[in-house]
Structure formats: structure tokens, C-alpha cells
Amino acid sequence: MADAGILISSRGKVRLLKPEELPADWNPATDACLTNWETVHHLIRLLGSGGESAATEMVGKLGSKAETARELAYRLYTICERKKRAAEALAYNGLVQAWPELMRLAQESRKQGFVQGELI
């Protein structure tokens, strides 16, 4: 998990990185150890810092792996709600609530790319 870049381990203590601590230049295509956890948290980071357009771009890069991220986000939201971890639940719920719009924008983006490719 340390190789995947999702946790910090030092002096016998281990903790998962928060979304805002993840690298901004992350690219799933070049990640040798891509995890669903990492994908969810990068999407949360992008949604918070760059809005729906930035998150939509990442959804496009993720392809079919994006749906697994949505499912994990929903599962993590449910767990956080049960354990009364409101701040974390809010982040996961934000991704789940934005998901239909992210998918719509990603689909529009693919259509525009296809149409633009035909015009050239």
C-alpha cells in the first residue's frame, strides 16, 4: 500500500493519506499499482479543488474502473455514517451525489471528441 502511494508509514505508525495530500499530477494510466481506494480519493480531491470538470476528466481517463470507484465511495459513505464520521461521510457522499453529472459530462466530452475527430 505504501508503494501505491496511499499511506505513510514511519516509526511504527501508519496512516492513510487524505485526498488533499495526494499528488496533483497523478495519472492512472502510468500508475503501476492502481488501487480503487486511491482512485476514489483522487476523484474526491479533484472534485474539491477543480470541480466537476476536473473530476470528469479523470473519470474519462479511468474508463470502466470509474464505476468501481463510485461503488466504493458509496460503501465508504455508509460505513462513515454508521461510525459517526461526518466529515469523511460528506466527502464520499459528495462524490456519489455528483456521479450522475460526472457521467453525463464525460459522455458529452466523448461525443464532442468523436465529432471533432470527424471534422478534421
PyMOL commands that set and color helices and strands:
alter all, ss='L'
color gray80, all
select helices_A, chain A and resi 19-21+36-62+65-82+86-119
alter helices_A, ss='H'
color red, helices_A
select strands_A, chain A and resi 7-10+13-16
alter strands_A, ss='S'
color yellow, strands_A
deselect
rebuild
show_as cartoon
